[in-house]
């Protein structure tokens, strides 16, 4: 059986549970790393190209939620599946903004684990397809993910690094509204005013209203 080439990280402090997860996932994935605490997990995440993380919330040194938060400060693409004994509303509210693929209540059966990883793979594959596309945004505008070039009537529009980063994120998520908070995290801009100024500079480079402001919520690409 051919194994998936995605790199998986299992973060679980219960030795037997971690060994069981690693043994099972190693049947399907070429590289399965493991850690029993949050500090080591972040180190593995930083040094390996981790695609999917199976992350227990209650781990030593750095909590699972804090591990997820630190990853999400710069990375919205790595898929995170959370293991938790919690089902309270407070936990769910705390985890809402972390873009989790799935959360699984312990003890976890293999069927639920398999379905969660299939969902993560589906999300990763969608992103991989996007990276190879040239997107026609609306009449006369196109953007290439491979070359990072935005064109209007086949003429390149020069973007700064920050403008390109923001614009590409909006295009990747063109079918939804991108919230202010997620854009601030992704672009590493510290204030809402700074984000608005960046949007203003971008808009000045377009002949049409290519970026819509959804008042009080965020921005989205105008495809109409």
C-alpha positions in Angstrom: 0.0 0.0 0.0 1.3 3.4 -1.0 1.7 5.7 2.0 0.8 9.4 2.1 3.9 11.7 1.9 2.5 14.2 4.3 4.4 14.6 7.6 2.4 14.0 10.7 3.2 15.0 14.3 1.5 13.3 17.2 1.6 15.3 20.5 0.3 13.2 23.4 1.8 12.8 26.9 0.1 9.5 27.7 2.7 7.0 26.5 0.4 4.1 25.6 -2.0 6.4 23.7 0.8 8.1 21.8 2.3 4.8 20.8 -1.0 3.5 19.6 -1.6 6.7 17.5 1.9 6.5 16.0 1.6 2.8 15.3 -1.7 3.3 13.5 -0.8 6.4 11.6 2.6 4.9 10.5 0.6 2.4 8.4 -0.7 5.3 6.2 2.0 8.0 6.4 5.7 7.8 5.6 6.8 10.2 8.3 5.2 10.2 11.8 6.9 12.3 14.4 6.0 12.2 18.1 6.3 14.4 21.2 5.0 14.2 24.8 5.1 17.9 25.6 4.3 21.3 24.0 7.8 22.6 24.0 9.2 19.7 22.1 6.2 19.8 19.8 6.9 23.3 18.7 10.6 22.4 18.1 9.6 19.5 15.9 7.1 21.8 14.1 9.8 24.4 13.5 12.5 21.9 12.2 10.3 19.5 10.2 7.8 20.3 7.5 4.8 19.2 9.4 1.5 19.0 7.4 -0.9 17.5 10.0 -0.7 17.7 13.8 -2.7 15.5 16.2 -2.5 17.6 19.3 -3.7 16.7 22.8 -4.8 19.8 24.7 -3.6 18.7 28.2 0.2 18.3 27.7 3.1 19.5 29.9 5.3 22.6 29.6 3.2 24.4 27.0 -0.5 23.6 26.7 -2.0 22.3 23.4 -4.0 25.4 23.0 -0.9 27.6 23.4 0.9 25.4 20.9 -1.9 25.9 18.4 -1.9 29.6 19.0 1.8 30.0 18.4 1.5 28.0 15.2 -1.4 30.1 14.0 0.5 33.3 14.6 2.3 32.7 11.3 0.8 29.6 9.8 -2.8 29.0 8.7 -2.1 26.1 6.4 -0.8 23.3 8.8 -3.8 21.2 9.7 -4.5 20.7 13.5 -6.6 18.0 14.9 -7.2 18.4 18.6 -7.6 15.7 21.2 -9.5 16.7 24.3 -11.5 15.5 27.2 -13.3 18.8 27.3 -16.7 19.4 25.6 -17.6 22.6 27.6 -18.6 25.8 25.9 -15.7 27.7 27.4 -13.2 25.4 25.7 -15.0 25.6 22.3 -15.0 29.4 22.5 -11.3 29.5 23.3 -10.5 27.2 20.4 -12.8 28.9 17.8 -10.3 31.3 16.4 -7.5 28.7 15.9 -8.8 27.3 12.5 -8.9 23.7 13.8 -9.6 21.0 11.2 -11.4 18.9 13.9 -11.5 18.3 17.6 -11.9 14.7 18.9 -13.2 13.8 22.3 -11.1 11.2 24.1 -11.1 8.2 24.0 -10.9 8.3 20.3 -11.9 5.4 18.1 -10.1 4.6 14.8 -13.1 5.5 12.7 -13.2 9.0 14.0 -9.5 9.4 13.8 -9.4 8.1 10.2 -12.3 10.5 9.2 -10.5 13.5 10.8 -7.3 12.7 8.9 -9.2 12.3 5.6 -10.7 15.7 6.2 -7.2 17.2 6.8 -5.9 15.6 3.6 -8.9 17.0 1.7 -8.1 20.5 2.9 -4.4 20.1 2.1 -5.2 18.9 -1.4 -7.5 21.8 -2.1 -4.7 24.1 -1.1 -2.2 22.3 -3.4 -4.6 22.7 -6.4 -4.9 26.4 -5.7 -1.1 26.8 -5.7 -0.9 25.6 -9.3 -3.7 27.7 -10.6 -3.9 31.0 -12.4 -7.1 32.6 -11.1 -9.3 34.9 -13.3 -10.7 37.3 -10.7 -13.0 39.3 -12.9 -12.8 40.7 -16.4 -9.2 41.7 -17.3 -7.7 40.7 -13.8 -5.7 37.5 -13.2 -3.4 36.2 -10.5 -0.9 33.4 -10.7 0.1 31.5 -7.5 3.2 30.0 -9.1 4.7 33.3 -10.3 3.1 35.6 -7.7 2.1 38.0 -10.4 -1.1 40.0 -10.6 -2.1 41.2 -14.1 -4.6 43.7 -15.6 -5.1 43.3 -19.3 -2.0 41.1 -19.4 0.1 43.9 -17.8 1.8 43.2 -14.5 0.8 45.2 -11.5 3.8 45.7 -9.2 3.1 44.8 -5.6 5.2 45.2 -2.5 6.0 42.0 -0.5 3.3 43.0 2.1 0.8 43.9 -0.6 1.4 40.6 -2.4 1.1 38.6 0.9 -2.3 40.2 1.7 -3.7 40.0 -1.8 -2.7 36.3 -2.2 -4.5 35.5 1.1 -7.6 37.2 -0.1 -7.5 35.4 -3.4 -7.0 32.0 -1.7 -10.1 32.7 0.4 -12.0 34.5 -2.4 -15.3 32.7 -1.6 -15.5 34.0 1.9 -15.0 37.2 4.0 -11.6 37.4 5.5 -11.9 38.7 9.1 -9.8 41.6 10.3 -8.2 39.4 13.0 -7.1 36.7 10.7 -5.6 39.2 8.2 -3.7 40.9 11.0 -2.2 37.6 12.1 -1.4 36.5 8.6 0.3 39.7 7.5 1.9 40.4 10.9 0.5 43.9 11.0 -0.1 45.1 14.6 -3.0 47.5 14.2 -6.3 47.7 12.3 -5.2 51.2 11.0 -2.1 49.6 9.6 -4.2 47.0 7.8 -6.5 49.6 6.4 -3.6 51.6 5.1 -2.2 48.6 3.3 -5.6 47.9 1.8 -5.8 51.6 0.7 -2.4 51.3 -1.1 -3.5 48.1 -2.8 -6.8 49.6 -4.0 -5.0 52.6 -5.5 -3.2 50.2 -7.9 -6.5 48.9 -9.3 -8.8 50.5 -11.9 -11.8 48.7 -10.4 -13.1 48.0 -6.9 -11.2 44.7 -6.6 -11.3 44.5 -2.7 -14.6 45.0 -0.9 -14.8 46.3 2.7 -17.4 44.4 4.7 -18.0 47.1 7.4 -17.0 46.0 10.9 -16.0 42.5 9.8 -13.3 42.3 7.2 -12.5 42.2 3.5 -13.1 40.0 0.4 -12.2 39.9 -3.2 -14.9 41.3 -5.5 -15.6 38.7 -8.1 -18.6 40.4 -9.7 
